[in-house]
Amino acid sequence: MTDRPAHLSAEFASQFADPSVVRAYRARPPYPAGTVEILESLLAPGPARVLELGCGTGDLTLALAPRVAALDALDPSRPMLEVARARAGSAHPQVRWHAAPAERFEPAESYALAVAAESLHWMEWSVVLPRVARWLRPGAVLAIVARELAPLPWDGELRRLIATHSTNRGFRPYDLIEELASRGLFRELGRRRTPSEPVVQSLADYVESFHSRNGFSRERMTERAAAEFDASLRTAVLSHTPDGLVRGTGSALVVWGAPASA
């Protein structure tokens, strides 16, 4: 039995191994540069060994690797890790890639920091959080990272399109930190937001980025639904940006704290 809301169940987590989702990951905006600086500041004293939970295709992994002594990057999706390993810089000597879920990973050493970037919501919280607590050395924290885009003029139409076409029909807005705290699994110690940075994407990449998200795997949508979503989103964007470039600003929120011990 899962301890997460139904819309975060394993059924929806499994889509991150779907080929279309893996392909679409490249269209996600990068993490703002300030994200790595915040994470580096959170390293506990001693060897800078870091654990990353749910590394995906390595967006944050490869940015953080040059700043640390060792980085164990975990992901249960082998297709995601295949992309990560093929990227420039993936052979960084500090990085060890592990095709393993956090629920079953067994580390060989303790860590100065654990990081979960847009991934922890898909894990079994009551299993993973106490395990991470055991793996952290004294004074070390778990940092939870989320990218955020400032509002765009067509967001109202986008919300309607998501509600119409998402395959995750039970989705509801939620605050991960509140969900964890309410279960006694995480105690927040601090939070920082990176400075906002410009985000510029082609219309094609912007639309494709949604197919890397929960509920928009092309394998799980009908071909017609995917085509209707794409066409409607393109129309909504072009009504505000006729040149086809999506211009916005983005930041990242880093919340750190102590995971509950068993």
Phi, psi and omega in degrees: 000134180274153176259010182259161172302153186300329183284358175246025185286170180300331178304318182274329177296327185293342182294345181283004168256358179291136183305320182292325179292316179299316179298323184285346183301329182296340183273356177288141176299149179290162172292138177303149184303326182294345180300314183294322179298318178297314181297320179298324180291343182268355181300131176288157178302150181106189181306132185276069177264131187235143173248127175248123181265120179071063186283345180060228181269012170091017182305308181278327181306309187287336175283326184276331188308315182294347184264356187230167181277327180202146182219115173268113183254117183253143167202137179283346183269106178298321176300323176298315182292329176299319177293316181302315183291337182274351184282153175300132180092354184291341179272017178307130186298339181283341188264132170240119182270134182231118174277083186202142172284151179298334181294340183235358181292142177235105182284158178266350184206172179270167188236150176273348181193141168243141183232135172230107183255106179052046184216329189298331182297341180269358185261165175281100190302315184290344175268312189286316185299312177297328178293315178298321179302322179289330185277342182277137175285163180307132180088350181277156183231166169261126178252127180252124189243137176220132172280146179220133176258139175296155181304145178243156187300334184260016184299326178298314177294323178298316179300321178295318180295320178296315180298328182282321193251345182297139176279349176269084188289341181264008184299141173220149177300146180205161176246112185301317182297317178295320179299315181293316181296321182295337178266002181071026185256350184206134176243111183292135177247343179177167176206148176217145175251139177289158170300148178291145179231151176296142174235118180235124180228150168292156178300321180299315180292320180300312180296316182296329182301332180291337179279003170262005187255163175306126176092358184233023171300129180295331179293338185252349171268157169287156178301322180294316181297318179297317180295320179293318178299310182300313183295318181293322179292319177301316180298317180297317181292315184294338177290344179246335182226081186300337180280356176081009175257130178267117182244123179210193174228148181223157176215175175230140175257127178245120177245128181235156181181194184254118173290149183289139173275158183292000000 
